[in-house]
Each structure stands twice: as C-alpha cells, then as structure tokens.
Amino acid sequence: MLDDFGLLIQWGNNSTKGIFDEEERVDLDDSGTQVVIRESVLIVTAEDFESGAELYGLAVDDAIMVDGVDYEIRDINLIDDGAFKRLVVAPA
C-alpha cells in the first residue's frame, strides 16, 4: 500500500515501507504548564504486524532504520479503525 511513496524501513533482515512525519502535541509539564512536544512518527500498515509479516514482533525499545537513519521505537498505537499503526520513534 505504501510502496509508491513510503520510505524504506528496516528491522533486522526485514523491510517494508512507511510514512515518516513530525507531529506536535500539547501536554503538561511537571508544573502544570502547557508545552508543545514535537515527535517523530512513522505510519505503517497494521498488516505489517501480523504473524509472519515484516514487522511481526516489533516492540517498544527495538531499533529500526528509516531511510538509512537509526531510530528506537518509543510507542506503538493503532490509528482510527486499526488499518494503520503509528510508531513514535527517537534517534538512536
């Protein structure tokens, strides 16, 4: 589904394509002040996580490579109806 415009994602010997983006969200710091947090996110199909698929078994704290750059998974969430997953990543 993302083959035409996604970036190459590599995890061990497995590879797939995903959309890499920067997102901002508002959160509260320890003092209760609102702060804007910028996160790097990777959007992949949920099919990539099914048994036997490219990202099956990928978990928080795992290392991946996106378009030749190393990242670590910080969070994994379903998006809307569950057809896609949102991976929050940070530079390794």
Short mmCIF file of the C-alpha atoms (twelve columns), coordinates in Angstrom:
data_MODEL
# 
_entry.id   MODEL 
# 
loop_
_atom_site.group_PDB 
_atom_site.id 
_atom_site.type_symbol 
_atom_site.label_atom_id 
_atom_site.label_alt_id 
_atom_site.label_comp_id 
_atom_site.label_asym_id 
_atom_site.label_seq_id 
_atom_site.Cartn_x 
_atom_site.Cartn_y 
_atom_site.Cartn_z 
_atom_site.pdbx_PDB_model_num 
ATOM 1  C CA . MET A 1  0.000   0.000   0.000  1 
ATOM 2  C CA . LEU A 2  2.848   2.415   0.785  1 
ATOM 3  C CA . ASP A 3  5.230   1.091   -1.869 1 
ATOM 4  C CA . ASP A 4  4.810   4.083   -4.197 1 
ATOM 5  C CA . PHE A 5  5.762   6.853   -1.755 1 
ATOM 6  C CA . GLY A 6  6.835   5.368   1.594  1 
ATOM 7  C CA . LEU A 7  10.360  5.376   2.976  1 
ATOM 8  C CA . LEU A 8  12.312  2.158   3.462  1 
ATOM 9  C CA . ILE A 9  12.053  0.743   6.993  1 
ATOM 10 C CA . GLN A 10 14.496  -1.960  8.032  1 
ATOM 11 C CA . TRP A 11 14.260  -4.107  11.150 1 
ATOM 12 C CA . GLY A 12 16.790  -6.898  11.303 1 
ATOM 13 C CA . ASN A 13 16.567  -8.748  7.979  1 
ATOM 14 C CA . ASN A 14 13.018  -7.499  7.326  1 
ATOM 15 C CA . SER A 15 11.984  -4.418  5.381  1 
ATOM 16 C CA . THR A 16 8.797   -2.573  4.449  1 
ATOM 17 C CA . LYS A 17 7.685   0.972   3.596  1 
ATOM 18 C CA . GLY A 18 6.180   3.649   5.840  1 
ATOM 19 C CA . ILE A 19 5.411   7.350   6.053  1 
ATOM 20 C CA . PHE A 20 7.797   9.368   8.241  1 
ATOM 21 C CA . ASP A 21 6.487   12.631  9.695  1 
ATOM 22 C CA . GLU A 22 6.917   15.148  12.502 1 
ATOM 23 C CA . GLU A 23 3.910   15.848  14.741 1 
ATOM 24 C CA . GLU A 24 3.269   18.324  17.527 1 
ATOM 25 C CA . ARG A 25 1.041   17.762  20.535 1 
ATOM 26 C CA . VAL A 26 0.228   19.793  23.631 1 
ATOM 27 C CA . ASP A 27 0.995   18.256  27.021 1 
ATOM 28 C CA . LEU A 28 1.501   19.451  30.599 1 
ATOM 29 C CA . ASP A 29 4.922   19.647  32.226 1 
ATOM 30 C CA . ASP A 30 5.512   18.855  35.925 1 
ATOM 31 C CA . SER A 31 4.387   22.357  36.972 1 
ATOM 32 C CA . GLY A 32 1.106   22.092  35.036 1 
ATOM 33 C CA . THR A 33 2.205   24.455  32.276 1 
ATOM 34 C CA . GLN A 34 1.175   23.562  28.732 1 
ATOM 35 C CA . VAL A 35 4.096   22.708  26.473 1 
ATOM 36 C CA . VAL A 36 4.299   21.741  22.821 1 
ATOM 37 C CA . ILE A 37 6.076   18.446  22.194 1 
ATOM 38 C CA . ARG A 38 7.415   17.535  18.757 1 
ATOM 39 C CA . GLU A 39 7.574   13.827  17.946 1 
ATOM 40 C CA . SER A 40 8.916   11.852  15.016 1 
ATOM 41 C CA . VAL A 41 6.317   9.320   13.899 1 
ATOM 42 C CA . LEU A 42 6.223   6.508   11.405 1 
ATOM 43 C CA . ILE A 43 2.936   5.333   9.878  1 
ATOM 44 C CA . VAL A 44 2.830   1.705   8.725  1 
ATOM 45 C CA . THR A 45 0.053   -0.694  7.769  1 
ATOM 46 C CA . ALA A 46 -1.277  -2.921  10.544 1 
ATOM 47 C CA . GLU A 47 -0.784  -5.834  8.117  1 
ATOM 48 C CA . ASP A 48 2.977   -5.397  8.625  1 
ATOM 49 C CA . PHE A 49 2.477   -6.547  12.257 1 
ATOM 50 C CA . GLU A 50 0.509   -9.708  11.510 1 
ATOM 51 C CA . SER A 51 2.080   -13.117 12.106 1 
ATOM 52 C CA . GLY A 52 4.783   -13.780 9.517  1 
ATOM 53 C CA . ALA A 53 4.806   -10.172 8.242  1 
ATOM 54 C CA . GLU A 54 7.774   -7.791  8.075  1 
ATOM 55 C CA . LEU A 55 7.278   -6.104  11.477 1 
ATOM 56 C CA . TYR A 56 5.753   -9.015  13.402 1 
ATOM 57 C CA . GLY A 57 7.218   -8.908  16.919 1 
ATOM 58 C CA . LEU A 58 8.443   -5.287  16.710 1 
ATOM 59 C CA . ALA A 59 8.121   -3.702  20.162 1 
ATOM 60 C CA . VAL A 60 8.913   -0.582  22.174 1 
ATOM 61 C CA . ASP A 61 12.693  -0.055  22.611 1 
ATOM 62 C CA . ASP A 62 13.526  -2.021  19.427 1 
ATOM 63 C CA . ALA A 63 15.981  -0.429  16.992 1 
ATOM 64 C CA . ILE A 64 14.913  0.224   13.384 1 
ATOM 65 C CA . MET A 65 16.370  2.041   10.406 1 
ATOM 66 C CA . VAL A 66 14.307  4.524   8.385  1 
ATOM 67 C CA . ASP A 67 15.766  5.655   5.073  1 
ATOM 68 C CA . GLY A 68 19.274  4.878   6.352  1 
ATOM 69 C CA . VAL A 69 18.894  6.604   9.776  1 
ATOM 70 C CA . ASP A 70 18.801  4.648   13.063 1 
ATOM 71 C CA . TYR A 71 15.821  5.117   15.405 1 
ATOM 72 C CA . GLU A 72 14.394  3.490   18.515 1 
ATOM 73 C CA . ILE A 73 10.695  2.713   18.958 1 
ATOM 74 C CA . ARG A 74 9.165   4.737   21.832 1 
ATOM 75 C CA . ASP A 75 5.450   3.915   21.422 1 
ATOM 76 C CA . ILE A 76 3.116   1.942   19.131 1 
ATOM 77 C CA . ASN A 77 -0.573  2.829   18.662 1 
ATOM 78 C CA . LEU A 78 -3.416  1.908   16.313 1 
ATOM 79 C CA . ILE A 79 -4.817  4.731   14.193 1 
ATOM 80 C CA . ASP A 80 -8.596  5.159   13.822 1 
ATOM 81 C CA . ASP A 81 -10.066 1.864   12.548 1 
ATOM 82 C CA . GLY A 82 -6.809  -0.041  13.040 1 
ATOM 83 C CA . ALA A 83 -5.728  -0.308  9.398  1 
ATOM 84 C CA . PHE A 84 -2.553  1.650   10.232 1 
ATOM 85 C CA . LYS A 85 -0.192  1.871   13.189 1 
ATOM 86 C CA . ARG A 86 1.582   4.981   14.471 1 
ATOM 87 C CA . LEU A 87 5.116   4.376   15.742 1 
ATOM 88 C CA . VAL A 88 6.687   7.132   17.810 1 
ATOM 89 C CA . VAL A 89 10.429  6.999   17.209 1 
ATOM 90 C CA . ALA A 90 13.517  8.788   18.518 1 
ATOM 91 C CA . PRO A 91 17.045  8.957   17.118 1 
ATOM 92 C CA . ALA A 92 19.160  6.068   18.368 1 
# 
